[in-house]
Amino acid sequence: MDWHLLIGQATVNGLIVGLLYLLMAVGFTLVFGVMRMVNFAHGEFYMLGAFAAYFFTTRLGIAFLPSVALSFVAAIVVGSLLEWFILKPFRKDELNGMIVTIGLAMILQNVALMSFGPDPVSMQSIASGATTILGITVANSRVYVVGFAVVVLLLLYAFLRHSRGGRGLRAVVEDSETAAIQGVRARIYYPLGFGIGVGLAAIGGALMAPLFSVSPFMGQTPLLKAFMVVILGGLGSIPGAAIAGLSLGLLESYSTLFLSTSTADMLIFLLVMVGMLAFPRGLIGRGEA
């Protein structure tokens, strides 16, 4: 048994899964940072992003990368409209907002169920062949998914740090009242922040659609893992979510290599609980954009 290859493959798989958790968690964190709302419909936007990519590629014949971009734009539009017409009265109301997003999740899941049916569907691979890196063979489709995810995260970082809209979002996250005094129109950034947050979940679903099957119930597990990442990283902290997301993906991949899936899941939950006890405010701290 070549442990070098096994561990290398586990590392690649862990990074892929970690990037998925990271996209989900950063979007989750952005929504909480802007609205102080725990969005339990986040997993359904992941699912809708996957179905959007499936629809654009298989039904309309659009190339994969433009399909991912269209899925992102569609999620921003839908998310912004839902925030404005449904979630607006519950901004910064954590308990009632959480209950409303649970209801929204059920509605979106059933819409997908009626539209696409209960059976999982599959997409064609986005690329054929494989790439060998340091003796480790990785399917090109997985390499492209990693590349796309990294580009999305870099673009998000550039947007938040160097654009006027990004600076406005960060100001609202840090202190919406002070931002309003400085002329930042918070009412514009609430739907924008929610739209971008759920758009990141949709990108995660769209990127993973060619690697896994797509079904109306596929968002539940990524939502749970993203919630773990957000809590461990520090609720509202994007750097903390980045560290926790990649760490959780690698830990999950390594533990699955040596243990059964159920045992690995128990170990991961145990380690997350230990991490929460050791860092009660998260790895980085709460509320930092």
N, C-alpha and C positions, 0 to 999 in steps of 0.2 A: 504493500500500500504506500503510495507516494503522498506523504503528509504535506509536502510543499505545495503540490497541486491542489489538494483538498482545501487547505487553509487559504490558498490564493483564490480559489473559486468561491469559498465562503465569504472572503473579504469583498469580492466583486458583488456578490448577491446582497451582502449586508449594506454596501454603499447604495445600491439601487433602491432597496427597501427604505434605507435611512433617508434618501432624498425624497421618496414619496412621503414619509412621515414629516419631513421638514417642510415640504410645500404645504401639506395640510396644516401643520402646526403654526407656521408663519401666518397663514391666512386666518386661522383661529385666533392667534394672538393679536393680529391687526384689528379684527372685529372687536375683541374685548378691549383693546387699548383705546379705540375710538368711542365705543358705545357703552363700555362697562357691561357687556352682555355676553353670557355664555351661550354660544350658538350651537344648539343640538341638531340643527338642520344642516350642519357643515358636511356631514357624510353624504347627505343626499345630493349636494352640489358636486361632490366627487363623482357620485354615480351618474348624475346628469351630464357631467363633462365627458365621461366615458361613452355614454349613449350618443351624445352629440358628435363625438369623433367617429363613432361607428356609423351613424347616419350619414355624415358628410362624405365619408370615404366609400362605404359600400352602396349607399343608395344614390348619392349624387356624383360619385366618381371623382371627388376632389382629392388632391394629394394630401398625404398625412400631415405635413408641417402646416400648410394653410388651414387644415381642419382643426388642428390644435389651437391656432390663433383665433379661428372663428368660434371655437368652443369657449375660449377665454372672453372674447368680446360679448358673446351671448350671455355668459354667466354674469358679467359686469352689469349689463343692461337689466337682466331679470332680477339680479340681486338688488340693484339700486331702486328699482320700482317696488320690489317687495318691502324694502326698508322704508321707503317714503309712504306707501299706502297702508302697510300693516304694522311694521315695527316702530314707526315714528313715536307713538305715544309711550313706548316702553324704553326709550333711551335712558341709560343709567339706572334702570329699574331691574336689578339683577334677577330677582325671584320671578316676577311676572314675565319679564322678557324671556327667561329660560323656559317657562311653561308655554309661552306662545311659540317659541322655536321648536319645541317638541311637537306641537300640533302642526306646525308648518312642515316638519320632517315627514309626518304621517301623510300629509296631503301630497307632497312631492313624490313620495315613494309609491303611492297609489296611482298618481298620474302616470308614472313610468310603467307601472304594472298594467294599466289599461292600454297604454300606447304600444308597448313592446312585448307584453306577455310575461309569464313567470319563468319561462325557460331561458337559461343562459345562452348567449350568442357569442361568437368569436369573430375576430378580425384577422385578416391576413397579416403576416409578418411585414414590417415596414422595410426590412432589408434582408437580403440573403447572405449566406456565407458567415465567416467568423474571423476574428482577429486574435492573433497570439501575442501576448505581452508577457515577457519574462517567463515563457514556458506555459502560461495560463491561457487557454483558449476561451474566448468570450464571443457569444453570438453578436453579430453586428447590430441587430435590432436593440440589444441591451446597451451596447456602446452608444448608439444614437440617443436612446432614452436618457442616459446619464448626461450626455452632452447637452441635450435640450433643457434638462432640468437645471443644470449649472448656469446656462445662459439666462434662463428665466430669473434665477435668483440674483445673478449679477445685474440684470436690468432693473429688478426691483430695488436693489441696493442703490443703484445710480439714481433711480427715480426718487427714492426717499431722501437721499442726501443732497442731490444737486438740482432738483427741479422745484419750481415754485409750489406746485401741487403737493409734492412730497414734503416740503418744509411745512406747508400748511397742515398736512395730516399729522406730522410729528408734533407740531405745536398743540393741536387739539388733543393728542394723546397725552402730552405732558400736563397741560392745564387748559381746559377749554375756556374757562372764564377769562384768564389772562390773555389767551389768544384772541378772544372776542374784543377785549379792550384795545389790543394792538391792531384791530381791523381785519382779523381773520374771520371769514364768514363760516362759522361752525356748521350751520344748517346745510351748507353745500358739501362739507366733508363727511358728514354722517353717512349719506347714501353712497358717496364715492368710496369711503373706507370699507363699508360693508360690501360693496360691489367688488372691489379689488380683492378683499379677503376671500369671498366665496369663489372669485375667479381663479385664485391660486389653487383652491381645492379642485375646481373643474379642470385645470391644467394637469394636476396630479392624476385625475381619473383618465383624461385623454391620453396622457403619456403611457399609462399602464394598460390601457385597453388592448393593445396588440400583444401584450405579454400574458394577460390573464383573461378569463371569460368575463363577460359583461352581463350583469343581472340587476334587477331593481333592488336587491338586498345587499349589494356589494359594498355599500358605504359604511356599514355598521362597524366592522373590525378596524378599518383605517381611522374612523372617528374615535374609537376607544383608544387606539395607540396614539393618535394626535393629542388627545386629552391628557394622556400620561406624559407625553413629551412637554406639553405646555406647563403642566403642574411641576414637573421635575425641573424644567428650565427656568421657571419663574413666570407666573401669570402676567402677561403683558411685556415680557422681555424677548425680543427677537433674537439677540445673540444667544441667550440661554436656550431658546428653542432650537437653534442651529446645533449647538453642542449636544443637547439631549437627543435630538432626532437622529443624528448620525451615530451617536453612541448606542442608542436603542436598536437601530438597524443592524449594526455590527454584532452587538450582544445577542440579538435574536438569531442571526445567521450562525454564529459560532456555537451557541448552545444547541441549536438544532442539529449541528454536525455531530455532536458527541452524545446527545440525549434524544429521547423521544419527543415528539412535538408537544404533547401535554405536559411532560416534565419541564421542557424548556419554557413553556408559557408560565408555569408556576414559579420557576426560578426568576424569570424576568419581573413578574409582579412582586416577588419578594425583594429583589434588588431595588426596584423602584420605591417600595415602601421604606427600605433602609435609606435610600437617597433622600427621601422626603423628610425622614427623621433627622438625618445629618445636615440637610440644607432646607430648613422649614420655609425659607423665603425663595427657594429655587437656587440653581447653580449660580446665576448672575444676580438675581434679585427681581422684584416685581416692578412692573410699570415702566421699564426702561425701553425706549424705542431704539 
